[in-house]
Amino acid sequence: MKTILKVMFLLCGIGFIPSIAKAQEKVIIDDEAPNGIVMVTIDKAGDEIVRIMNESQFRYIHDPKAPRFLLMDKKGKFALGIGGYVRATAEYDFGGIVDNMDFIPAYIPNASKVKNQFQMDASTSTIFLKLVGHTKLLGDFVVYTAGNFRGGDKVFQLRNAYMSFRNVTVGYTYGGFMDLAALPSTIDFQGPNGATFYRATQLAYTYKGLKNWRFHASIEVPSVDGATNDELSVAQQRMPDFTAYAQYGWGANSHLRVGGIVRSMTYTSTLSNHASDVTGWGVQASTSFNLSKKWEIFGQATYGKGIGQYLNDISNLNVDIVPNPEKEGKMQALPMLGWFAGAQYNICPKIFVSGTYSMSRLYSENGYPNDQPSSYRYGQYLVANVFWNVTPNMQVGAEYLRGWRTDFSNSTHHANRMNLLVQYSF
């Protein structure tokens, strides 16, 4: 035990050693033309550019940090950052496996002879372009695109593509029915199975005119997956999803948020000559707050009907709408619940540990699933990890995960996983 403590204090001490030499401003193109371009490190950018970069940064461990280098115009009003990170993980499952690169309890097999599994992954490595600036017409504005290699056969896949100005956001980005700042730090790319997480093409507005308060509303392109049969099928959607939240913040990184979503899901039946709709809805409460300089507490709880698309575990089950066994030719939205709670302890400025427990649950209604006892009923997710920021740009970590999947037959299957991480941001 004494040896472990000595190693931890040594690592913390390394984090305090200042860099020997700071990056200097580098001029790549420098001429007398008013539209000339200069390349600078972000610490050499103007105060306005740095402020917009920081304020537009999401508090989410898998979101790239601000770029190290910027292309700026001569007046310092516009800056284009190019950055991202290379991320490599090694994963080993034992005592049961999850049949996926991410740790998703819904993908724990009902029966498998294989109890161990080794995987490595670099497909979540991310590249982004970020343009920021300030004008009289647009105010502070951000244009952002990012992607990783999680497409089929590890091809490049768009993850974000949006523009933001005067508190309006237009494009493809994180949805309004979630809270990035409340999510825990995990090596597992998906995170807690009971968390809400999704992206959508949207038009959103955020009001920040009241001290400590933030109000947000959005209309989003819906994505609906359902369990179908020979009589029923999911149709083209006729209405957007509507989301809203109110958030109260205090201190540097503490907040409480309450939000909701309403959606209309369209389907067709061979027993009817017109399309029909099922209404889905959800409510959510989330928080993240500092108990002290060392301790941070976070959590989220979500409940609703027909919101499976947004809950990490249930989004893999195609149960936004399902057949109603008691009404032939009709579909229904099932009740569902997701929640997580956790804590983070900052050992020193460069090292922290965290732990989170999460649950996701699908409820039966009107006899569904009457003939599918092996269908997913609920999943549990437990994670504990440690992260070390070796340098401002390099992070390593280790993580233990345990998951349980329980079916409507009450049979339970479990899996364990160890994760190792090396990530370098640029």
C-alpha positions in Angstrom: 0.0 0.0 0.0 2.8 2.4 0.8 4.4 1.7 -2.6 1.1 2.5 -4.3 0.8 5.8 -2.4 4.4 6.8 -3.3 3.7 6.1 -7.0 0.5 8.3 -6.9 2.3 11.2 -5.2 5.2 10.9 -7.8 2.7 11.1 -10.7 0.9 14.1 -9.1 4.3 15.8 -8.7 5.1 15.3 -12.4 1.9 17.1 -13.2 3.1 20.2 -11.4 6.4 20.5 -13.3 6.1 23.4 -15.7 6.9 23.0 -19.4 10.5 23.9 -20.2 9.6 26.0 -23.2 6.3 27.6 -24.3 5.2 27.4 -27.9 6.0 30.6 -29.7 3.9 32.4 -32.3 4.6 31.0 -35.8 3.8 33.0 -38.9 3.1 30.9 -41.9 1.8 33.6 -44.3 2.6 37.1 -43.4 2.3 39.8 -46.1 1.0 43.4 -46.3 -2.4 42.4 -47.7 -5.3 43.1 -45.4 -6.6 39.6 -45.9 -3.3 38.0 -44.9 -3.4 34.8 -42.8 -1.3 33.9 -39.8 -0.9 30.7 -37.9 -0.7 30.9 -34.1 -0.9 28.7 -31.1 -4.1 29.1 -29.2 -2.3 30.8 -26.2 -1.3 33.6 -28.7 -4.8 34.2 -30.0 -6.7 37.3 -29.0 -8.9 37.4 -25.9 -12.1 37.4 -28.0 -11.2 34.3 -29.9 -10.1 32.4 -26.8 -13.3 33.4 -25.0 -15.5 32.1 -27.8 -13.5 28.9 -28.1 -13.8 28.2 -24.4 -17.5 29.1 -24.1 -18.4 26.8 -27.1 -16.5 23.8 -25.6 -18.7 21.0 -24.4 -18.1 19.4 -21.0 -17.9 15.9 -22.3 -14.8 13.6 -22.1 -15.2 12.3 -25.7 -15.6 15.7 -27.2 -12.3 17.1 -28.6 -10.5 19.8 -26.8 -9.8 23.3 -28.2 -7.3 23.1 -31.1 -3.7 23.7 -30.4 -3.1 25.8 -33.6 -5.3 28.4 -35.3 -5.4 30.1 -38.7 -6.4 33.7 -38.1 -7.0 36.8 -40.2 -4.8 39.8 -39.7 -7.3 41.6 -37.6 -7.8 38.7 -35.2 -11.6 38.6 -35.6 -11.9 35.1 -37.2 -10.0 31.9 -36.4 -10.1 28.4 -37.9 -9.0 25.6 -35.7 -8.1 22.1 -37.0 -7.7 19.4 -34.4 -8.9 16.2 -32.9 -7.3 13.2 -31.2 -6.0 9.7 -31.8 -7.6 7.3 -29.4 -6.6 3.7 -29.0 -8.2 1.2 -26.5 -7.6 -2.4 -25.5 -10.5 -4.4 -24.1 -10.7 -7.8 -22.5 -13.9 -9.5 -21.5 -14.0 -12.3 -18.9 -16.7 -14.2 -17.1 -19.1 -13.4 -19.9 -18.8 -11.1 -23.0 -20.6 -8.2 -24.6 -21.0 -8.8 -28.3 -20.0 -5.2 -29.2 -17.0 -2.9 -29.1 -18.9 -0.7 -26.7 -20.0 -2.1 -23.3 -23.8 -2.5 -24.0 -25.6 -4.8 -21.5 -28.4 -5.3 -24.1 -25.8 -7.1 -26.2 -24.8 -9.7 -23.5 -25.8 -13.0 -25.2 -28.6 -15.0 -23.7 -26.4 -18.1 -24.1 -22.8 -18.2 -25.3 -20.0 -20.8 -25.0 -17.5 -18.0 -25.3 -16.7 -16.4 -21.9 -13.6 -14.4 -22.8 -12.9 -11.9 -25.6 -10.0 -9.6 -26.6 -10.5 -6.5 -28.7 -8.6 -3.4 -29.7 -10.1 -0.2 -31.3 -9.0 3.1 -32.8 -12.1 3.9 -34.7 -13.3 6.6 -32.2 -10.3 8.8 -33.2 -11.8 12.2 -34.1 -11.0 15.0 -36.5 -12.7 18.4 -36.4 -12.7 21.9 -38.0 -13.9 24.8 -35.9 -14.4 28.4 -37.2 -15.1 31.1 -34.6 -15.5 34.8 -34.7 -17.6 37.8 -33.8 -19.5 40.2 -36.0 -22.2 42.9 -35.4 -24.8 40.9 -37.4 -24.1 37.4 -36.0 -22.6 38.2 -32.6 -20.4 35.3 -31.4 -20.6 32.5 -34.0 -19.3 29.0 -34.3 -19.2 26.7 -37.4 -18.2 23.2 -36.4 -17.8 19.8 -38.2 -16.3 16.7 -36.7 -16.2 13.0 -37.4 -14.7 9.7 -36.4 -14.2 6.3 -38.0 -17.2 4.5 -36.6 -18.8 4.1 -40.0 -19.2 0.6 -41.6 -15.8 -1.0 -42.2 -14.3 1.8 -40.1 -14.9 4.5 -42.8 -15.1 8.2 -41.8 -18.5 9.1 -40.3 -19.9 12.6 -39.7 -20.6 13.2 -36.0 -21.3 16.9 -35.8 -22.0 19.6 -38.4 -23.6 22.8 -37.2 -23.5 26.5 -37.0 -24.3 28.6 -33.9 -24.9 32.4 -33.7 -26.9 34.7 -31.4 -28.0 31.6 -29.2 -29.4 29.9 -32.3 -28.0 26.5 -33.4 -28.8 25.0 -36.8 -27.4 21.6 -38.0 -26.5 18.2 -36.8 -25.3 17.9 -33.2 -26.2 16.7 -29.7 -29.9 16.6 -29.0 -31.8 18.8 -26.6 -33.1 15.8 -24.5 -29.8 15.1 -22.9 -27.2 16.7 -20.6 -23.6 16.3 -21.7 -22.2 18.1 -18.6 -23.8 15.4 -16.3 -22.2 12.4 -18.1 -19.4 10.7 -16.3 -15.9 10.1 -17.7 -15.6 6.7 -19.1 -13.2 4.9 -21.5 -16.2 3.0 -22.8 -17.3 5.2 -25.7 -21.0 4.8 -25.1 -21.1 5.3 -21.4 -23.8 4.4 -18.8 -26.6 2.3 -20.3 -29.3 4.4 -18.6 -28.1 7.7 -19.9 -29.7 9.6 -22.8 -27.4 10.2 -25.7 -28.1 11.0 -29.3 -27.5 13.4 -32.1 -30.1 15.0 -34.4 -30.5 17.6 -37.2 -32.2 20.5 -35.4 -33.1 24.1 -35.0 -32.5 25.2 -31.4 -32.6 28.4 -29.4 -31.0 28.9 -26.0 -32.0 31.9 -23.8 -29.3 33.1 -21.4 -30.7 36.5 -20.3 -31.3 35.6 -16.7 -28.4 35.3 -14.2 -27.6 31.6 -13.5 -30.5 30.5 -15.7 -30.6 28.9 -19.1 -33.7 28.0 -21.2 -33.5 25.9 -24.3 -36.1 24.7 -26.9 -35.6 22.8 -30.2 -37.3 21.1 -33.1 -35.4 18.0 -34.2 -35.6 15.5 -37.1 -37.1 12.3 -35.6 -35.6 8.9 -35.7 -38.1 6.1 -35.1 -37.3 2.3 -34.8 -40.0 -0.2 -34.0 -40.8 -3.9 -33.7 -42.9 -4.7 -36.7 -44.6 -7.8 -38.2 -46.4 -8.7 -41.4 -49.3 -6.3 -40.6 -47.4 -3.3 -39.2 -44.5 -1.2 -40.3 -42.9 2.1 -39.3 -43.7 4.8 -41.9 -42.1 8.1 -42.9 -42.4 10.6 -40.0 -44.8 13.6 -40.3 -43.8 15.6 -37.3 -40.5 16.8 -35.7 -39.6 16.0 -32.1 -40.0 18.9 -29.7 -37.6 19.3 -26.7 -37.1 21.9 -24.0 -35.2 22.3 -20.8 -34.6 24.8 -18.0 -31.2 24.8 -16.2 -30.0 26.6 -13.0 -26.3 26.9 -12.5 -24.1 28.0 -9.7 -20.3 28.1 -9.1 -18.0 27.1 -11.9 -19.3 23.7 -12.9 -22.5 23.0 -10.9 -26.0 22.9 -12.4 -29.5 21.3 -12.1 -31.5 20.7 -15.3 -35.1 19.6 -15.9 -36.2 18.8 -19.5 -38.8 17.1 -21.6 -39.6 15.8 -25.1 -42.8 15.2 -27.1 -42.8 13.2 -30.3 -45.4 11.7 -32.8 -44.4 8.4 -34.3 -46.1 7.4 -37.6 -46.8 3.8 -38.7 -49.0 1.9 -41.2 -51.1 -1.2 -41.0 -52.4 -3.5 -43.7 -55.7 -3.4 -41.9 -56.1 0.3 -42.5 -56.0 2.5 -45.6 -54.4 5.5 -43.8 -51.4 6.1 -41.6 -51.7 6.2 -37.8 -49.7 7.9 -35.0 -48.5 7.1 -31.5 -47.5 9.9 -29.1 -44.3 9.5 -27.2 -43.1 11.7 -24.3 -40.3 11.9 -21.8 -39.2 13.8 -18.7 -35.7 14.1 -17.4 -33.8 15.6 -14.4 -30.0 15.8 -14.3 -27.3 17.4 -12.2 -23.6 17.8 -11.7 -22.1 19.7 -8.7 -18.9 20.0 -6.7 -19.0 18.9 -3.0 -15.5 20.3 -2.6 -12.4 20.9 -4.6 -11.8 17.2 -4.7 -15.3 15.7 -5.1 -17.8 16.0 -7.9 -21.3 14.3 -7.9 -23.4 13.7 -11.0 -26.5 11.9 -12.1 -29.5 11.7 -14.3 -33.0 10.1 -14.3 -35.3 9.8 -17.4 -38.8 8.3 -17.7 -41.3 8.3 -20.6 -43.0 6.4 -23.3 -41.6 5.7 -26.8 -38.2 7.3 -26.1 -36.1 4.2 -26.6 -34.2 5.9 -29.4 -32.6 8.2 -26.8 -31.6 5.7 -24.0 -28.2 4.1 -24.5 -29.2 0.5 -23.9 -32.8 0.5 -25.2 -31.8 2.3 -28.4 -30.4 -1.0 -29.6 -33.7 -2.9 -29.3 -36.0 -1.2 -31.8 -38.8 -0.5 -29.3 -39.8 3.1 -29.9 -43.2 1.7 -31.0 -44.2 -2.0 -30.8 -47.4 -4.0 -31.7 -50.3 -3.9 -29.3 -51.2 -7.6 -28.6 -54.7 -6.5 -27.4 -55.6 -4.4 -30.5 -55.0 -6.0 -33.9 -53.4 -3.6 -36.4 -52.4 -1.1 -33.7 -49.0 -0.1 -32.3 -48.2 1.3 -28.9 -45.4 3.1 -27.0 -44.0 1.2 -24.0 -43.0 2.9 -20.7 -39.2 2.9 -20.1 -36.8 4.2 -17.5 -33.1 5.1 -17.4 -30.9 6.5 -14.7 -27.3 6.7 -13.4 -25.5 8.2 -10.5 -21.8 8.6 -9.8 -18.9 10.5 -8.3 -15.5 11.7 -9.2 -12.5 12.3 -6.9 -9.6 14.5 -8.1 -6.5 13.1 -6.5 -4.4 15.9 -7.9 -4.7 18.2 -11.0 -3.5 15.5 -13.3 -5.1 12.3 -11.9 -8.7 11.5 -11.0 -10.8 8.4 -10.3 -14.6 7.9 -10.8 -17.3 5.4 -10.4 -20.9 5.2 -11.8 -23.9 2.8 -11.5 -26.6 2.8 -14.1 -29.8 1.0 -15.0 -32.1 0.9 -18.0 -35.5 -0.7 -17.9 -38.3 -1.5 -20.4 -41.8 -2.1 -19.0 -44.5 -4.4 -20.3 -47.9 -3.0 -21.3 -51.0 -4.6 -22.8 -49.4 -8.0 -22.7 -46.3 -7.1 -24.7 -44.1 -9.1 -25.1 -46.5 -11.9 -24.6 -44.7 -14.5 -26.6 -41.1 -13.3 -26.2 -39.9 -14.3 -22.7 -36.2 -13.9 -23.8 -36.7 -10.2 -24.6 -34.7 -7.6 -22.8 -36.4 -6.4 -19.6 -33.6 -4.4 -17.9 -29.9 -3.9 -17.8 -27.4 -2.8 -15.2 -24.0 -1.1 -15.7 -21.2 -0.5 -13.2 -18.0 1.3 -14.1 -14.9 2.3 -12.1 -11.9 4.0 -13.6 -8.7 6.1 -13.2 -7.4 8.7 -15.7 -4.0 10.4 -15.8 -3.4 13.5 -17.9 0.3 12.8 -18.6 0.7 16.1 -20.5 -1.9 18.7 -21.5 -2.4 16.7 -24.7 -1.9 13.0 -23.7 -4.2 11.0 -21.5 -4.0 7.4 -20.3 -6.6 5.4 -18.3 -7.7 2.1 -17.0 -11.3 0.9 -16.4 -13.3 -2.0 -15.0 -16.9 -2.6 -16.2 -19.6 -5.1 -15.1 -22.9 -5.5 -16.8 -26.1 -7.5 -16.3 -28.9 -8.3 -18.7 -32.2 -9.6 -17.3 -35.0 -10.8 -19.6 -38.7 -10.9 -19.1 -38.3 -14.6 -18.2 -36.2 -13.3 -15.2 -33.0 -15.0 -16.5 -29.9 -12.9 -15.9 -26.6 -12.9 -17.9 -23.5 -10.9 -17.0 -20.2 -9.8 -18.4 -17.0 -8.2 -17.2 -14.5 -6.0 -19.1 -11.2 -4.3 -18.5 -10.3 -1.3 -20.7 -7.0 0.5 -21.2 -6.7 3.8 -23.0 -4.1 5.9 -24.7 -5.2 9.2 -26.3 -3.3 12.1 -27.8 -5.0 15.4 -28.7 -3.8 17.7 -31.4 
